């Protein structure tokens, strides 16, 4: 299965079912009264983190996600069935952005959920509108449209250790020696085109290592493959800087400084995390070893070919991971509840006045315009919401076209304003 760590999806929750307009029919009860049932709520689109998922491939290839609508109400006060939720499984470690680029959720752990689109409310049947002054209402509400929108999903691998290094520095060879991972290994740069995960055993404990494609200077700005995969080490508690002692055109110590600078430029906190420095390929790069140790005496000398230093790397990483786990609480996922203003706004679109706002748009969407009583009720609700006042203040006059949601109608204020 191809590794896909980004996807843009369109989510659409189900609309609520329509309420029913019906009257009780029974012998010897000529005035049985209204008994239309409510529509069922629409199903929601829910993103759920699951360890069984390792890629966003399915969502990339099928980006339109829709939930079921609610059932319609019926007579005898029978309510419609609730629409079935659409559960979408995503890999643990997925972060979600809305269409404005705002981070709205971090599904860090299996079971974390985000209601990506809320199902619409079911319309109320005419039995719900009966009162002492309105004994026989003939109207019912239509179901509320479900929420919909565009989301961007990014996967950030859940790993304890992140391997970073220049292309062909030996990261893939190292992870193949210390774990059961089988990455592609060759003697040319950018052999690794996607992250690799390996589980490493250290004593009684184990930890996960992530190997990402090689970095080059400017990776944080999009050069090479770095910007695409740097985020995969953002969750790693421990960093491994792998420097190549055989690079004939670069100095290993300069490489170390460049790697730290790239991580700092991408996310400053990354460069401050516990780390070890590993000088790789020392079996072929003995000439550079003394210079490396002079500048970085704590560096571990490694040859993945001969096995030199492999046990030391595993031991040091095991100690660091154990220490960090004890010092830090387990990472928790979260969902941000973004509060946006929901005031009524009036703008001009050619010869039409456009009214926006969740309350008036929902009221219009749930109104049956084929029923005069329902239309009169809508007019009163819009007046209460301040829509008529806002239209008049913006310059709308009797007979002008007004658009709310998908409906356009003539402006007929309840009463003319003085001085018009």
HELIX and SHEET records of a PDB file:
HELIX    1   1 UNK A   57  UNK A   61  1                                   5    
HELIX    2   2 UNK A  126  UNK A  129  5                                   4    
HELIX    3   3 UNK A  171  UNK A  178  1                                   8    
HELIX    4   4 UNK A  219  UNK A  221  5                                   3    
HELIX    5   5 UNK A  226  UNK A  229  1                                   4    
HELIX    6   6 UNK A  230  UNK A  233  5                                   4    
HELIX    7   7 UNK A  252  UNK A  266  1                                  15    
HELIX    8   8 UNK A  268  UNK A  272  5                                   5    
HELIX    9   9 UNK A  286  UNK A  295  1                                  10    
HELIX   10  10 UNK A  310  UNK A  327  1                                  18    
HELIX   11  11 UNK A  358  UNK A  365  1                                   8    
HELIX   12  12 UNK A  372  UNK A  385  1                                  14    
HELIX   13  13 UNK A  387  UNK A  394  1                                   8    
SHEET    1   A 6 UNK A  64  UNK A  66  0                                        
SHEET    2   A 6 UNK A   6  UNK A  12  1                                        
SHEET    3   A 6 UNK A 148  UNK A 155 -1                                        
SHEET    4   A 6 UNK A  94  UNK A  98 -1                                        
SHEET    5   A 6 UNK A 103  UNK A 107 -1                                        
SHEET    6   A 6 UNK A 334  UNK A 335 -1                                        
SHEET    1   B 3 UNK A  86  UNK A  91  0                                        
SHEET    2   B 3 UNK A  45  UNK A  50  1                                        
SHEET    3   B 3 UNK A 113  UNK A 117 -1                                        
SHEET    1   C 6 UNK A 196  UNK A 202  0                                        
SHEET    2   C 6 UNK A 205  UNK A 211 -1                                        
SHEET    3   C 6 UNK A 161  UNK A 165  1                                        
SHEET    4   C 6 UNK A 238  UNK A 244  1                                        
SHEET    5   C 6 UNK A 275  UNK A 280  1                                        
SHEET    6   C 6 UNK A 300  UNK A 301  1                                        
SHEET    1   D 4 UNK A 345  UNK A 349  0                                        
SHEET    2   D 4 UNK A 352  UNK A 356 -1                                        
SHEET    3   D 4 UNK A 401  UNK A 404  1                                        
SHEET    4   D 4 UNK A 407  UNK A 410 -1                                        
END                                                                             
